[in-house]
Amino acid sequence: MKPKLLLLLCMVTLGLASCKKDTIIEETQNKTVIFDIQPTQWKLSTDGKTYSYQYTNLPEIDDFGLRNEGTLMYISYPNTSGAYTTYAQLPFVYNVDAYSYEAYNGGVNVLIQSSDLQASAPIRPNTTVRIKVVIITSRNVT
């Protein structure tokens, strides 16, 4: 009985000692780009109904990305201490103005338009706003 128990114990010990735990960490393919827009960087359209800001330094948004990936945009205003602690996803209405965006090959265009029919002129932000662009990797199945 003892030799069988000893043999079983040796087999279990060898079996457990030979097990190796492999930790596989797969890095996310999603990308995040954050940039600030100063109040003076907003450009008013010729008809006076849209403020826009073009951010053209986004090589992460390419033709493949436009066809297959998702692009999300968030905006943040500084709190009373000047920190950017909350983000709202665009499209978004803030102080009667509608914020939206367009993504194109190599960049994004952030837009502000009035959502009030009585006052068609949008209000330009008087403080620096922070923009977060999140590019979500996806597999096109169509």
Secondary structure per residue as TSV (DSSP state, phi and psi in degrees):
chain	resnum	aa	ss	phi	psi
A	1	M	-	360.0	-40.9
A	2	K	H	-64.7	-41.7
A	3	P	H	-63.1	-36.8
A	4	K	H	-66.4	-42.4
A	5	L	H	-65.6	-41.1
A	6	L	H	-65.5	-40.8
A	7	L	H	-64.4	-42.9
A	8	L	H	-63.5	-42.6
A	9	L	H	-63.7	-40.8
A	10	C	H	-64.5	-41.1
A	11	M	H	-65.3	-42.4
A	12	V	H	-65.1	-42.4
A	13	T	H	-62.8	-45.7
A	14	L	H	-64.7	-39.5
A	15	G	H	-64.0	-43.5
A	16	L	H	-73.2	-34.8
A	17	A	H	-70.9	-27.4
A	18	S	T	-86.1	-7.9
A	19	C	-	-75.4	134.6
A	20	K	-	-126.8	129.3
A	21	K	-	-87.2	122.2
A	22	D	-	-101.7	122.5
A	23	T	-	-101.6	115.5
A	24	I	-	-104.6	118.3
A	25	I	-	-110.3	113.9
A	26	E	-	-96.5	119.5
A	27	E	-	-72.3	137.1
A	28	T	-	-68.4	144.7
A	29	Q	-	-93.0	-4.4
A	30	N	-	-68.2	149.7
A	31	K	E	-126.8	144.0
A	32	T	E	-126.8	132.9
A	33	V	E	-126.3	129.1
A	34	I	E	-120.1	133.7
A	35	F	E	-146.6	158.9
A	36	D	E	-107.5	148.0
A	37	I	E	-118.7	119.7
A	38	Q	-	-77.3	153.3
A	39	P	G	-56.3	-34.5
A	40	T	G	-78.4	-8.2
A	41	Q	G	-85.8	-11.5
A	42	W	-	-73.3	135.5
A	43	K	E	-111.1	129.5
A	44	L	E	-87.1	135.7
A	45	S	-	-68.7	164.4
A	46	T	T	-65.2	-28.7
A	47	D	T	-84.8	-3.3
A	48	G	S	74.2	16.8
A	49	K	S	-110.2	-5.3
A	50	T	E	-143.8	128.9
A	51	Y	E	-95.8	141.5
A	52	S	E	-141.1	155.7
A	53	Y	E	-140.1	124.7
A	54	Q	E	-102.2	125.2
A	55	Y	E	-107.5	110.2
A	56	T	-	-104.7	10.0
A	57	N	-	-104.3	55.0
A	58	L	-	-127.5	73.0
A	59	P	T	-66.2	-13.7
A	60	E	T	-66.5	-25.2
A	61	I	S	-94.9	104.5
A	62	D	-	-122.0	-173.1
A	63	D	H	-60.5	-42.3
A	64	F	H	-60.9	-44.1
A	65	G	H	-63.3	-39.9
A	66	L	H	-65.6	-34.5
A	67	R	H	-82.3	-31.4
A	68	N	H	-122.2	-24.3
A	69	E	S	-104.7	169.4
A	70	G	E	-106.8	140.8
A	71	T	E	-118.8	121.5
A	72	L	E	-114.9	149.7
A	73	M	E	-134.4	141.7
A	74	Y	E	-129.3	152.4
A	75	I	E	-126.3	146.9
A	76	S	E	-138.2	135.5
A	77	Y	-	-104.2	146.3
A	78	P	-	-69.6	145.3
A	79	N	-	-80.8	-172.8
A	80	T	T	-62.8	-24.2
A	81	S	T	-93.2	2.6
A	82	G	S	88.6	4.0
A	83	A	-	-92.5	147.6
A	84	Y	-	-97.0	100.2
A	85	T	-	-111.8	-15.8
A	86	T	-	-132.2	148.4
A	87	Y	-	-126.7	140.2
A	88	A	E	-115.0	135.7
A	89	Q	E	-77.9	138.2
A	90	L	S	-86.6	146.2
A	91	P	S	-69.5	150.3
A	92	F	E	-155.4	141.3
A	93	V	E	-107.3	126.8
A	94	Y	E	-137.8	123.9
A	95	N	T	50.9	48.6
A	96	V	T	70.4	2.7
A	97	D	E	-106.9	138.1
A	98	A	E	-94.8	121.8
A	99	Y	E	-99.2	132.2
A	100	S	E	-144.5	-179.1
A	101	Y	E	-152.4	159.7
A	102	E	E	-129.8	134.7
A	103	A	E	-104.5	138.1
A	104	Y	E	-140.2	171.9
A	105	N	T	-60.9	108.4
A	106	G	T	96.4	-0.8
A	107	G	E	-174.7	-175.0
A	108	V	E	-137.3	154.5
A	109	N	E	-120.7	119.4
A	110	V	E	-96.3	130.4
A	111	L	E	-121.8	143.7
A	112	I	E	-127.0	124.6
A	113	Q	E	-133.8	148.4
A	114	S	E	-70.8	137.8
A	115	S	-	-101.5	6.3
A	116	D	-	-103.0	123.9
A	117	L	S	-70.6	-25.0
A	118	Q	S	-74.1	-35.2
A	119	A	-	-121.8	101.5
A	120	S	-	-82.6	-11.6
A	121	A	S	-84.8	127.7
A	122	P	-	-74.0	161.2
A	123	I	-	-102.5	123.7
A	124	R	-	-73.2	136.7
A	125	P	-	-58.6	137.8
A	126	N	S	-98.9	9.3
A	127	T	S	-137.1	163.2
A	128	T	-	-68.4	133.1
A	129	V	E	-111.1	148.9
A	130	R	E	-107.5	133.6
A	131	I	E	-113.9	135.0
A	132	K	E	-119.5	122.1
A	133	V	E	-107.5	125.2
A	134	V	E	-116.6	123.4
A	135	I	E	-105.8	116.4
A	136	I	E	-97.3	121.8
A	137	T	-	-72.4	137.5
A	138	S	-	-145.3	159.6
A	139	R	-	-111.3	118.4
A	140	N	-	-73.1	123.8
A	141	V	-	-110.7	10.6
A	142	T	-	-90.5	360.0
